[in-house]
């Protein structure tokens, strides 16, 4: 399947998002989740309780 080239609108959106990020106007929320807590966090995800992203840590 051939790759689609980005449309001019998508490129403008990307430039806008990168400008906002550079200005510090985009906030992110990343939470570390221990592997032993993964089932509880998957249930929270299913309920829609998760805001942002969760990253599994293997420590």
C-alpha positions as YAML, in Angstrom:
chain: A
units: angstrom
residues:
- id: 1
  name: UNK
  ca: [0.00, 0.00, 0.00]
- id: 2
  name: UNK
  ca: [1.53, 3.36, -0.97]
- id: 3
  name: UNK
  ca: [2.11, 5.92, 1.75]
- id: 4
  name: UNK
  ca: [-0.12, 8.97, 1.78]
- id: 5
  name: UNK
  ca: [1.57, 12.31, 1.60]
- id: 6
  name: UNK
  ca: [0.48, 14.83, 4.22]
- id: 7
  name: UNK
  ca: [-2.05, 17.35, 3.02]
- id: 8
  name: UNK
  ca: [-1.25, 21.06, 3.27]
- id: 9
  name: UNK
  ca: [-3.76, 21.34, 6.14]
- id: 10
  name: UNK
  ca: [-2.03, 18.57, 8.09]
- id: 11
  name: UNK
  ca: [1.30, 20.29, 7.61]
- id: 12
  name: UNK
  ca: [-0.15, 23.57, 8.88]
- id: 13
  name: UNK
  ca: [-1.59, 21.74, 11.89]
- id: 14
  name: UNK
  ca: [1.81, 20.20, 12.61]
- id: 15
  name: UNK
  ca: [3.54, 23.58, 12.40]
- id: 16
  name: UNK
  ca: [0.95, 25.04, 14.78]
- id: 17
  name: UNK
  ca: [1.32, 22.22, 17.30]
- id: 18
  name: UNK
  ca: [5.10, 22.45, 17.23]
- id: 19
  name: UNK
  ca: [4.89, 26.22, 17.78]
- id: 20
  name: UNK
  ca: [2.58, 25.73, 20.76]
- id: 21
  name: UNK
  ca: [4.92, 23.09, 22.21]
- id: 22
  name: UNK
  ca: [7.95, 25.34, 21.75]
- id: 23
  name: UNK
  ca: [6.12, 28.14, 23.59]
- id: 24
  name: UNK
  ca: [5.37, 25.76, 26.47]
- id: 25
  name: UNK
  ca: [1.62, 25.94, 25.93]
- id: 26
  name: UNK
  ca: [1.03, 22.21, 25.59]
- id: 27
  name: UNK
  ca: [0.82, 20.38, 28.89]
- id: 28
  name: UNK
  ca: [1.21, 16.64, 29.17]
- id: 29
  name: UNK
  ca: [0.37, 14.19, 31.88]
- id: 30
  name: UNK
  ca: [2.46, 11.01, 32.01]
- id: 31
  name: UNK
  ca: [2.13, 8.64, 34.94]
- id: 32
  name: UNK
  ca: [4.47, 5.74, 35.67]
- id: 33
  name: UNK
  ca: [2.73, 2.46, 36.50]
- id: 34
  name: UNK
  ca: [4.46, -0.46, 38.19]
- id: 35
  name: UNK
  ca: [4.00, -3.79, 36.42]
- id: 36
  name: UNK
  ca: [2.28, -5.33, 39.45]
- id: 37
  name: UNK
  ca: [-0.39, -2.57, 39.29]
- id: 38
  name: UNK
  ca: [-1.19, -3.06, 35.61]
- id: 39
  name: UNK
  ca: [-4.54, -4.86, 36.07]
- id: 40
  name: UNK
  ca: [-5.92, -2.11, 38.30]
- id: 41
  name: UNK
  ca: [-4.77, 0.54, 35.82]
- id: 42
  name: UNK
  ca: [-6.25, -1.30, 32.85]
- id: 43
  name: UNK
  ca: [-9.60, -1.35, 34.67]
- id: 44
  name: UNK
  ca: [-9.28, 2.40, 35.30]
- id: 45
  name: UNK
  ca: [-8.54, 2.88, 31.60]
- id: 46
  name: UNK
  ca: [-11.65, 0.91, 30.70]
- id: 47
  name: UNK
  ca: [-13.75, 3.12, 33.00]
- id: 48
  name: UNK
  ca: [-12.31, 6.26, 31.39]
- id: 49
  name: UNK
  ca: [-10.56, 7.33, 34.60]
- id: 50
  name: UNK
  ca: [-7.15, 7.82, 32.97]
- id: 51
  name: UNK
  ca: [-6.12, 11.33, 31.94]
- id: 52
  name: UNK
  ca: [-3.02, 11.51, 29.79]
- id: 53
  name: UNK
  ca: [-0.70, 8.58, 29.31]
- id: 54
  name: UNK
  ca: [0.53, 5.82, 31.52]
- id: 55
  name: UNK
  ca: [3.88, 4.13, 31.06]
- id: 56
  name: UNK
  ca: [4.65, 0.70, 32.48]
- id: 57
  name: UNK
  ca: [7.95, 0.61, 34.35]
- id: 58
  name: UNK
  ca: [9.80, -2.65, 34.86]
- id: 59
  name: UNK
  ca: [11.77, -2.07, 38.06]
...
